[in-house]
């Protein structure tokens, strides 16, 4: 009789241990499927454009990619399809990865071009390709505007209007 109660106790201990192990395994699997906190927080990035200097390139990181912010000078022509207009100021806001092979172009302030050193691709101040192998302009990230700030990752009416003009 004592042997049966001991066997029943050992069976219950084994079942409880297996149950705890199964719950721990399911929890660990769920944690690996969840996005990392850094990915969640990188979904939206708000940038104040008021401190930008005209003609100087500012680079921020959004979703692990460089984003170029360029406030236009008076000698840069306007491009209604690609300029972001906030008050009297015009900006170029693009993902800073060459559309040919993904290199990061540099801004040449004197020449007013983005130049990709990988294969010699060039883009104008509106990030439209002008020379070399890039197949299309630099990509514009989704954005919304509120006052002098731009929120990357949010598709606002200004961004949707740009999509219809392109």
N, CA, C and O of each residue as an XYZ file, in Angstrom:
664
protein
N       0.813     -1.195      0.000
C       0.000      0.000      0.000
C       0.857      1.260      0.000
O       0.548      2.213     -0.716
N       1.920      1.282      0.783
C       2.817      2.436      0.813
C       3.500      2.598     -0.528
O       3.811      3.714     -0.946
N       3.737      1.467     -1.211
C       4.386      1.512     -2.509
C       3.491      2.220     -3.542
O       3.985      2.958     -4.395
N       2.148      1.982     -3.453
C       1.228      2.624     -4.385
C       1.150      4.132     -4.131
O       1.107      4.917     -5.078
N       1.131      4.534     -2.872
C       1.042      5.967     -2.594
C       2.334      6.684     -2.999
O       2.310      7.834     -3.439
N       3.466      5.981     -2.841
C       4.725      6.582     -3.276
C       4.751      6.713     -4.792
O       5.207      7.727     -5.319
N       4.267      5.695     -5.497
C       4.221      5.724     -6.961
C       3.278      6.832     -7.434
O       3.571      7.520     -8.412
N       2.154      7.005     -6.748
C       1.208      8.062     -7.119
C       1.834      9.431     -6.880
O       1.666     10.344     -7.688
N       2.552      9.574     -5.774
C       3.213     10.840     -5.481
C       4.274     11.166     -6.541
O       4.357     12.300     -7.011
N       5.071     10.179     -6.907
C       6.103     10.390     -7.923
C       5.472     10.737     -9.279
O       6.027     11.539    -10.029
N       4.345     10.151     -9.588
C       3.636     10.468    -10.835
C       3.145     11.907    -10.827
O       3.228     12.605    -11.837
N       2.634     12.347     -9.683
C       2.166     13.726     -9.579
C       3.324     14.705     -9.688
O       3.191     15.739    -10.344
N       4.460     14.405     -9.060
C       5.636     15.259     -9.143
C       6.131     15.330    -10.593
O       6.462     16.409    -11.084
N       6.180     14.188    -11.270
C       6.614     14.162    -12.660
C       5.655     14.971    -13.545
O       6.101     15.714    -14.418
N       4.357     14.833    -13.326
C       3.366     15.592    -14.106
C       3.483     17.088    -13.860
O       3.400     17.879    -14.799
N       3.675     17.483    -12.604
C       3.813     18.903    -12.283
C       5.088     19.476    -12.905
O       5.074     20.587    -13.435
N       6.174     18.732    -12.843
C       7.429     19.173    -13.436
C       7.283     19.328    -14.953
O       7.752     20.311    -15.526
N       6.640     18.368    -15.594
C       6.417     18.447    -17.034
C       5.520     19.639    -17.377
O       5.748     20.316    -18.380
N       4.506     19.897    -16.553
C       3.615     21.030    -16.791
C       4.355     22.355    -16.684
O       4.176     23.240    -17.521
N       5.192     22.494    -15.647
C       5.969     23.723    -15.477
C       6.940     23.887    -16.648
O       7.114     24.994    -17.156
N       7.562     22.811    -17.069
C       8.486     22.862    -18.208
C       7.773     23.263    -19.492
O       8.313     24.034    -20.285
N       6.555     22.741    -19.706
C       5.794     23.088    -20.910
C       5.406     24.569    -20.898
O       5.512     25.240    -21.924
N       4.961     25.083    -19.755
C       4.594     26.490    -19.659
C       5.820     27.377    -19.885
O       5.734     28.390    -20.579
N       6.961     26.998    -19.301
C       8.183     27.776    -19.491
C       8.610     27.760    -20.960
O       9.059     28.783    -21.477
N       8.482     26.639    -21.629
C       8.835     26.549    -23.049
C       7.914     27.410    -23.896
O       8.384     28.099    -24.801
N       6.616     27.389    -23.628
C       5.675     28.216    -24.377
C       5.948     29.702    -24.152
O       5.870     30.496    -25.090
N       6.266     30.078    -22.919
C       6.586     31.467    -22.625
C       7.834     31.904    -23.386
O       7.864     32.996    -23.954
N       8.863     31.059    -23.402
C      10.099     31.391    -24.118
C       9.838     31.506    -25.623
O      10.389     32.393    -26.275
N       9.016     30.631    -26.176
C       8.691     30.705    -27.606
C       7.951     32.002    -27.915
O       8.232     32.644    -28.927
N       7.012     32.395    -27.059
C       6.268     33.633    -27.283
C       7.210     34.830    -27.239
O       7.078     35.747    -28.049
N       8.152     34.835    -26.308
C       9.099     35.951    -26.195
C       9.962     36.077    -27.439
O      10.293     37.195    -27.834
N      10.339     34.973    -28.068
C      11.159     35.047    -29.281
C      10.346     35.553    -30.463
O      10.919     36.133    -31.386
N       9.046     35.357    -30.469
C       8.197     35.822    -31.564
C       7.840     37.300    -31.416
O       7.537     37.952    -32.415
N       7.866     37.838    -30.223
C       7.535     39.239    -30.007
C       8.643     40.126    -30.567
O       9.815     39.759    -30.487
N       8.299     41.291    -31.137
C       9.352     42.201    -31.597
C      10.129     42.772    -30.414
O       9.593     42.921    -29.316
N      11.372     43.083    -30.651
C      12.207     43.659    -29.599
C      11.702     45.050    -29.228
O      11.123     45.736    -30.070
N      11.908     45.474    -27.992
C      11.485     46.824    -27.600
C      12.115     47.912    -28.458
O      11.488     48.937    -28.723
N      13.350     47.694    -28.891
C      14.001     48.697    -29.737
C      13.302     48.825    -31.083
O      13.264     49.913    -31.659
N      12.748     47.725    -31.592
C      12.028     47.764    -32.863
C      10.685     48.475    -32.679
O      10.276     49.267    -33.527
N      10.017     48.193    -31.588
C       8.730     48.837    -31.323
C       8.910     50.347    -31.169
O       8.132     51.129    -31.715
N       9.932     50.749    -30.428
C      10.134     52.180    -30.187
C      10.618     52.911    -31.434
O      10.463     54.128    -31.539
N      11.202     52.180    -32.379
C      11.706     52.811    -33.597
C      10.623     52.993    -34.646
O      10.906     53.499    -35.732
N       9.409     52.600    -34.357
C       8.331     52.712    -35.336
C       8.035     54.146    -35.710
O       7.809     54.436    -36.885
N       8.027     55.047    -34.757
C       7.755     56.456    -34.996
C       8.890     57.282    -34.414
O       9.321     57.052    -33.284
N       9.364     58.232    -35.179
C      10.415     59.129    -34.719
C       9.983     60.555    -35.004
O       9.661     60.889    -36.144
N       9.974     61.392    -33.990
C       9.582     62.785    -34.149
C      10.828     63.651    -34.159
O      11.691     63.533    -33.289
N      10.912     64.534    -35.166
C      12.086     65.383    -35.336
C      11.635     66.834    -35.446
O      10.729     67.153    -36.215
N      12.272     67.711    -34.671
C      12.015     69.149    -34.759
C      12.900     69.711    -35.870
O      14.125     69.633    -35.786
N      12.290     70.274    -36.901
C      13.038     70.789    -38.044
C      13.497     72.237    -37.872
O      14.289     72.724    -38.678
N      13.022     72.926    -36.853
C      13.359     74.356    -36.705
C      14.850     74.627    -36.506
O      15.314     75.661    -36.987
N      15.640     73.777    -35.832
C      17.060     74.118    -35.680
C      17.925     73.806    -36.898
O      19.120     74.100    -36.872
N      17.376     73.225    -37.962
C      18.186     72.876    -39.126
C      18.696     74.136    -39.826
O      17.970     75.122    -39.954
N      19.943     74.092    -40.273
C      20.545     75.192    -41.023
C      20.344     74.936    -42.506
O      20.455     73.798    -42.962
N      20.049     75.983    -43.258
C      19.843     75.852    -44.702
C      21.125     75.374    -45.375
O      22.206     75.910    -45.130
N      20.988     74.357    -46.227
C      22.114     73.823    -46.977
C      22.947     72.793    -46.260
O      23.783     72.137    -46.880
N      22.741     72.633    -44.962
C      23.506     71.660    -44.177
C      22.668     70.387    -44.013
O      21.487     70.448    -43.673
N      23.295     69.246    -44.257
C      22.601     67.966    -44.136
C      22.600     67.508    -42.689
O      23.624     67.556    -42.007
N      21.453     67.069    -42.235
C      21.330     66.463    -40.911
C      20.887     65.021    -41.128
O      20.022     64.753    -41.963
N      21.470     64.103    -40.388
C      21.161     62.684    -40.543
C      20.658     62.147    -39.214
O      21.292     62.334    -38.176
N      19.511     61.478    -39.255
C      18.985     60.809    -38.073
C      18.796     59.337    -38.411
O      18.859     58.947    -39.577
N      18.568     58.529    -37.395
C      18.348     57.108    -37.610
C      16.885     56.801    -37.368
O      16.322     57.192    -36.345
N      16.265     56.097    -38.313
C      14.863     55.696    -38.200
C      14.758     54.266    -38.690
O      15.105     53.963    -39.832
N      14.274     53.379    -37.815
C      14.142     51.953    -38.128
C      15.454     51.361    -38.640
O      15.460     50.508    -39.527
N      16.545     51.818    -38.077
C      17.857     51.300    -38.430
C      18.423     51.851    -39.724
O      19.476     51.397    -40.172
N      17.761     52.810    -40.333
C      18.218     53.385    -41.599
C      18.540     54.862    -41.403
O      17.921     55.533    -40.577
N      19.514     55.369    -42.166
C      19.778     56.809    -42.090
C      18.693     57.576    -42.849
O      18.279     57.169    -43.934
N      18.248     58.662    -42.281
C      17.289     59.547    -42.943
C      17.959     60.903    -43.080
O      18.439     61.478    -42.104
N      17.982     61.409    -44.323
C      18.586     62.697    -44.612
C      17.546     63.795    -44.472
O      16.449     63.694    -45.022
N      17.894     64.845    -43.735
C      17.053     66.031    -43.580
C      17.845     67.210    -44.125
O      18.912     67.541    -43.608
N      17.323     67.843    -45.169
C      18.018     68.954    -45.797
C      17.068     70.128    -45.942
O      16.051     70.046    -46.631
N      17.420     71.226    -45.275
C      16.663     72.469    -45.424
C      17.214     73.191    -46.641
O      18.421     73.412    -46.741
N      16.333     73.559    -47.570
C      16.759     74.156    -48.831
C      17.247     75.592    -48.650
O      16.747     76.351    -47.820
N      18.235     75.923    -49.457
C      18.697     77.304    -49.545
C      17.887     77.998    -50.637
O      17.145     77.346    -51.371
N      18.026     79.309    -50.743
C      17.232     80.066    -51.716
C      17.602     79.747    -53.159
O      16.793     79.970    -54.060
N      18.809     79.228    -53.400
C      19.206     78.931    -54.779
C      18.823     77.523    -55.246
O      19.094     77.165    -56.392
N      18.205     76.729    -54.388
C      17.714     75.409    -54.801
C      16.321     75.592    -55.383
O      15.441     76.180    -54.755
N      16.138     75.080    -56.588
C      14.829     75.201    -57.238
C      13.784     74.415    -56.461
O      14.119     73.518    -55.688
N      12.526     74.752    -56.668
C      11.449     74.041    -55.975
C      11.006     72.850    -56.802
O      11.084     72.858    -58.031
N      10.542     71.834    -56.109
C       9.994     70.631    -56.732
C       8.739     70.271    -55.951
O       8.810     69.666    -54.882
N       7.610     70.643    -56.490
C       6.335     70.453    -55.781
C       6.062     68.989    -55.443
O       5.382     68.700    -54.458
N       6.586     68.063    -56.250
C       6.310     66.645    -56.030
C       7.135     66.049    -54.893
O       6.720     65.051    -54.303
N       8.307     66.638    -54.562
C       9.178     66.015    -53.567
C       9.547     66.913    -52.394
O      10.098     66.422    -51.408
N       9.267     68.201    -52.464
C       9.595     69.104    -51.357
C       8.565     68.983    -50.245
O       7.366     68.856    -50.495
N       9.051     69.026    -49.032
C       8.176     69.108    -47.867
C       8.173     70.569    -47.447
O       9.213     71.131    -47.103
N       7.009     71.169    -47.479
C       6.884     72.599    -47.207
C       6.295     72.799    -45.813
O       5.217     72.294    -45.499
N       7.022     73.544    -44.987
C       6.555     73.894    -43.649
C       6.742     75.396    -43.500
O       7.865     75.883    -43.363
N       5.650     76.114    -43.528
C       5.712     77.575    -43.486
C       6.373     78.095    -44.743
O       5.931     77.791    -45.851
N       7.434     78.881    -44.582
C       8.184     79.425    -45.716
C       9.340     78.514    -46.135
O       9.962     78.736    -47.174
N       9.622     77.504    -45.337
C      10.793     76.663    -45.580
C      10.432     75.411    -46.367
O       9.322     74.888    -46.272
N      11.409     74.945    -47.153
C      11.269     73.715    -47.929
C      12.357     72.743    -47.491
O      13.492     73.136    -47.220
N      11.993     71.486    -47.428
C      12.907     70.453    -46.954
C      12.898     69.260    -47.895
O      11.905     68.978    -48.566
N      14.035     68.563    -47.925
C      14.116     67.236    -48.526
C      14.276     66.275    -47.367
O      15.187     66.421    -46.552
N      13.394     65.294    -47.291
C      13.469     64.256    -46.264
C      13.407     62.925    -46.991
O      12.376     62.569    -47.563
N      14.526     62.181    -46.969
C      14.606     60.918    -47.697
C      15.389     59.888    -46.887
O      16.182     60.227    -46.009
N      15.141     58.625    -47.209
C      15.936     57.546    -46.627
C      17.285     57.565    -47.342
O      17.336     57.494    -48.570
N      18.354     57.658    -46.598
C      19.693     57.854    -47.151
C      20.365     56.583    -47.613
O      21.514     56.331    -47.250
N      19.686     55.778    -48.400
C      20.273     54.572    -48.974
C      20.123     54.629    -50.485
O      19.012     54.767    -50.996
N      21.229     54.524    -51.195
C      21.216     54.573    -52.658
C      20.295     53.472    -53.188
O      20.328     52.337    -52.714
N      19.490     53.820    -54.159
C      18.521     52.853    -54.695
C      19.170     51.865    -55.651
O      18.490     50.993    -56.191
N      20.474     51.988    -55.868
C      21.174     51.028    -56.719
C      21.569     49.805    -55.901
O      21.095     48.701    -56.168
N      22.427     49.991    -54.913
C      22.873     48.852    -54.100
C      22.836     49.115    -52.596
O      23.352     48.310    -51.821
N      22.241     50.216    -52.175
C      22.053     50.460    -50.753
C      23.198     51.137    -50.035
O      23.221     51.144    -48.804
N      24.146     51.704    -50.752
C      25.218     52.465    -50.110
C      24.637     53.782    -49.577
O      23.536     54.182    -49.953
N      25.385     54.440    -48.706
C      24.931     55.708    -48.136
C      25.604     56.853    -48.891
O      26.816     57.035    -48.770
N      24.841     57.628    -49.668
C      25.435     58.763    -50.389
C      25.862     59.870    -49.426
O      25.360     59.975    -48.307
N      26.797     60.685    -49.892
C      27.229     61.849    -49.112
C      26.647     63.104    -49.748
O      26.409     63.148    -50.955
N      26.419     64.130    -48.917
C      25.918     65.412    -49.410
C      27.112     66.297    -49.698
O      27.912     66.587    -48.809
N      27.228     66.723    -50.941
C      28.286     67.652    -51.325
C      27.663     69.037    -51.390
O      27.006     69.408    -52.363
N      27.893     69.786    -50.322
C      27.237     71.085    -50.155
C      27.602     72.078    -51.258
O      26.741     72.829    -51.717
N      28.850     72.092    -51.683
C      29.282     73.035    -52.719
C      28.634     72.737    -54.067
O      28.264     73.656    -54.797
N      28.497     71.445    -54.398
C      27.917     71.048    -55.681
C      26.397     70.886    -55.606
O      25.724     70.778    -56.631
N      25.876     70.870    -54.403
C      24.445     70.665    -54.150
C      23.949     69.352    -54.774
O      22.942     69.326    -55.481
N      24.685     68.260    -54.493
C      24.288     66.930    -54.950
C      24.548     65.915    -53.841
O      25.396     66.112    -52.971
N      23.790     64.827    -53.903
C      24.095     63.642    -53.113
C      24.917     62.746    -54.035
O      24.495     62.445    -55.152
N      26.076     62.326    -53.574
C      26.974     61.510    -54.402
C      27.195     60.169    -53.721
O      27.588     60.106    -52.556
N      26.937     59.102    -54.461
C      27.167     57.755    -53.940
C      28.527     57.279    -54.442
O      28.734     57.146    -55.648
N      29.435     57.028    -53.536
C      30.798     56.651    -53.902
C      30.901     55.224    -54.415
O      31.898     54.884    -55.053
N      29.920     54.385    -54.165
C      30.013     52.974    -54.576
C      30.127     52.835    -56.098
O      31.028     52.159    -56.594
N      29.224     53.469    -56.830
C      29.236     53.349    -58.289
C      29.046     54.685    -58.991
O      28.720     54.709    -60.178
N      29.240     55.792    -58.292
C      29.208     57.107    -58.909
C      27.832     57.692    -59.141
O      27.697     58.669    -59.877
N      26.809     57.119    -58.533
C      25.457     57.649    -58.694
C      25.332     59.027    -58.069
O      25.949     59.316    -57.043
N      24.523     59.880    -58.701
C      24.315     61.223    -58.168
C      22.827     61.535    -58.127
O      22.043     61.075    -58.958
N      22.470     62.333    -57.127
C      21.096     62.776    -56.928
C      21.113     64.285    -56.746
O      22.063     64.833    -56.187
N      20.065     64.965    -57.217
C      19.958     66.410    -57.022
C      19.494     66.700    -55.587
O      19.274     65.757    -54.827
N      19.339     67.963    -55.191
C      18.924     68.281    -53.817
C      17.533     67.740    -53.439
O      17.204     67.654    -52.256
N      16.728     67.380    -54.429
C      15.414     66.792    -54.160
C      15.495     65.270    -54.109
O      14.475     64.594    -53.975
N      16.727     64.726    -54.217
C      17.026     63.300    -54.159
C      16.539     62.540    -55.388
O      16.280     61.339    -55.312
N      16.414     63.224    -56.507
C      16.119     62.558    -57.783
C      17.451     62.180    -58.433
O      18.398     62.966    -58.426
N      17.515     60.977    -58.993
C      18.750     60.525    -59.622
C      19.037     61.364    -60.864
O      18.146     61.638    -61.668
N      20.293     61.764    -61.000
C      20.696     62.594    -62.140
C      21.817     61.965    -62.953
O      22.019     62.332    -64.110
N      22.550     61.019    -62.361
C      23.663     60.412    -63.066
C      23.953     59.047    -62.455
O      23.761     58.837    -61.257
N      24.413     58.130    -63.285
C      24.883     56.845    -62.802
C      23.810     55.785    -62.774
O      22.746     55.949    -63.369
N      24.091     54.690    -62.079
C      23.216     53.519    -62.137
C      21.953     53.526    -61.257
O      21.131     52.624    -61.417
N      21.747     54.485    -60.339
C      20.531     54.379    -59.517
C      19.271     54.359    -60.394
O      19.113     55.203    -61.275
N      18.373     53.390    -60.149
C      17.184     53.254    -60.995
C      16.053     54.223    -60.672
O      15.162     54.428    -61.496
N      16.080     54.818    -59.486
C      14.984     55.708    -59.085
C      15.488     56.686    -58.026
O      16.592     56.522    -57.506
N      14.684     57.702    -57.705
C      15.093     58.655    -56.657
C      15.217     57.966    -55.287
O      14.734     56.852    -55.085
N      15.873     58.658    -54.365
C      15.923     58.158    -52.990
C      14.496     58.092    -52.450
O      13.658     58.929    -52.787
N      14.229     57.102    -51.619
C      12.879     56.874    -51.106
C      12.518     57.877    -50.022
O      13.348     58.246    -49.192
N      11.269     58.309    -50.045
C      10.738     59.208    -49.023
C      10.040     58.357    -47.969
O       9.145     57.578    -48.299
N      10.438     58.496    -46.701
C       9.778     57.702    -45.662
C       8.379     58.250    -45.388
O       8.131     59.435    -45.606
N       7.462     57.406    -44.914
C       6.154     57.940    -44.531
C       6.318     58.951    -43.402
O       7.121     58.752    -42.491
N       5.543     60.044    -43.470
C       5.689     61.106    -42.475
C       4.374     61.833    -42.293
O       3.462     61.736    -43.115
N       4.301     62.558    -41.200
C       3.217     63.515    -40.956
C       3.854     64.769    -40.369
O       4.927     64.717    -39.767
N       3.174     65.891    -40.555
C       3.709     67.181    -40.103
C       2.792     67.773    -39.048
O       1.568     67.751    -39.184
N       3.400     68.302    -37.998
C       2.660     69.013    -36.959
C       3.500     70.213    -36.547
O       4.481     70.075    -35.817
N       3.110     71.386    -37.020
C       3.894     72.589    -36.728
C       5.237     72.513    -37.409
O       5.303     72.343    -38.627
N       6.328     72.638    -36.639
C       7.684     72.548    -37.183
C       8.305     71.166    -36.950
O       9.511     70.986    -37.116
N       7.473     70.195    -36.566
C       7.985     68.847    -36.338
C       7.442     67.895    -37.390
O       6.339     68.064    -37.909
N       8.248     66.894    -37.683
C       7.857     65.852    -38.623
C       7.947     64.519    -37.885
O       8.918     64.259    -37.173
N       6.933     63.681    -38.058
C       6.919     62.367    -37.424
C       7.116     61.322    -38.508
O       6.254     61.137    -39.367
N       8.250     60.643    -38.466
C       8.542     59.593    -39.431
C       7.832     58.314    -39.017
O       7.790     57.971    -37.836
N       7.277     57.616    -39.991
C       6.564     56.370    -39.726
C       5.062     56.533    -39.733
O       4.336     55.539    -39.724
N       4.580     57.759    -39.748
C       3.143     58.054    -39.727
C       2.752     58.630    -41.088
O       3.327     59.624    -41.530
N       1.778     58.011    -41.749
C       1.348     58.476    -43.073
C       0.322     59.593    -42.929
O      -0.872     59.338    -42.775
N       0.802     60.831    -42.979
C      -0.071     61.992    -42.890
C      -0.577     62.402    -44.259
O      -0.178     61.818    -45.267
N      -1.452     63.397    -44.311
C      -2.029     63.835    -45.591
C      -0.977     64.383    -46.560
O      -1.132     64.240    -47.773
N       0.083     65.003    -46.052
C       1.135     65.532    -46.910
C       1.854     64.399    -47.637
O       2.170     64.509    -48.822
N       2.107     63.312    -46.915
C       2.771     62.155    -47.509
C       1.870     61.507    -48.562
O       2.336     61.148    -49.644
N       0.596     61.361    -48.250
C      -0.330     60.753    -49.204
C      -0.452     61.597    -50.461
O      -0.594     61.064    -51.561
N      -0.395     62.931    -50.296
C      -0.448     63.823    -51.453
C       0.795     63.627    -52.328
O       0.704     63.645    -53.555
N       1.960     63.439    -51.688
C       3.195     63.191    -52.439
C       3.108     61.913    -53.248
O       3.611     61.845    -54.369
N       2.473     60.903    -52.683
C       2.355     59.617    -53.398
C       1.533     59.773    -54.673
O       1.836     59.152    -55.692
N       0.491     60.604    -54.615
C      -0.340     60.781    -55.797
C       0.377     61.631    -56.861
O       0.090     61.495    -58.050
N       1.302     62.501    -56.446
C       2.018     63.367    -57.389
C       3.189     62.638    -58.066
O       3.616     63.013    -59.158
N       3.690     61.615    -57.415
C       4.886     60.918    -57.943
C       4.590     60.074    -59.156
O       5.492     59.437    -59.701
